[in-house]
Amino acid sequence: MPCATTESDPTTQLIDAARITPLMVAEYMLWFVNSADFCLQNSFLLPADLDSPHYLRVKVPLSPIHIQRHLDGHNTIGIYALDPDSSCGKWFALDGDYSGAEKHLEVIAREMKEDGLFPALEQSRRGGHLWVLCGDPIPARLSRIYLYSLLDRLGYAIQGARGFKEGLEVFPKQEVLAPGQVGNGMRGPLGVHRKVMRRFWFRDAEPEIEAQFAYLRQLPRCSRRVMDTLTYGMDMPEDLVPSPIPARIGPPPKGQFDIRFYIEVPRRKYRSKEGISYHVQCPSCAASGLDTGRDNLHVTEQAAGPPVFYCFARCSGLDIIAACHRRAGTYSGRRSE
């Protein structure tokens, strides 16, 4: 039987489903859901789950049932930062996933308040997430200019920029979504992190579901007018836009396409039941200035035959292969290792 969360046990896995009202579900979709596409976080119920992708794409549209199950703790969803039709978002956020990140996010939150914004700090497994909820759809370009400029002014490292592998992640990660792409997203707030089976709350409210929703309801929203004012006359700092990692280009294998000859050397590999897998920058996304986090392309090396691959931003296989061939036009005759 599901058990209700209490103050003495604020990280209990399940919340009595009766406490998740239809109004809460509707509000959650209104505040956080930009796209009908979403992901489910791996259950991590088996030891092998720790070596498989953390989030898995769901092939059905996001529905109120999914939100209900996310809030009561049965599933955990990942939500995308942008509406794919307008490249605007209902929120923008920072993800600090390193030691000391929560302290950095506290400083950033104070600076945002000086700018007239009202950020909400959510605790996370290794740091925190700082969310700014919007009353108007905010173009990704404006929110990215603001966040990049703010972090630059405060001197905080941005993951993927200026060679930093560790630092704050900026969401949204793209300015514009091409047709068929969904971009990048974050773990939906107020759910259970499956890896540690713990619920993380917004810090400025009591750790129980009704108080959390009451807090979010009264939180002032960022308007388009305010964002226009904060970014007036500004542009993205050029040296903060991550530059592409050199691909390991090589001669194409005879008779078959092998993605490994056209992508960067993976930073980390893990073993799954399908084979050796890893995430790297998608060549098709990179050609459009996207996937600055360099993790959209999932590649699995099989025991026999070339690797299989797919893009989380929904680039087609033909688009990825075409981008690889365009990239190979710079081939110097030697494959880097």
Order of alpha helices (4+ residues) and beta strands (2+ residues): alpha-beta-beta-alpha-beta-beta-alpha-beta-beta-alpha-beta-beta-beta-beta-alpha-alpha-beta-beta-alpha-beta-beta-alpha
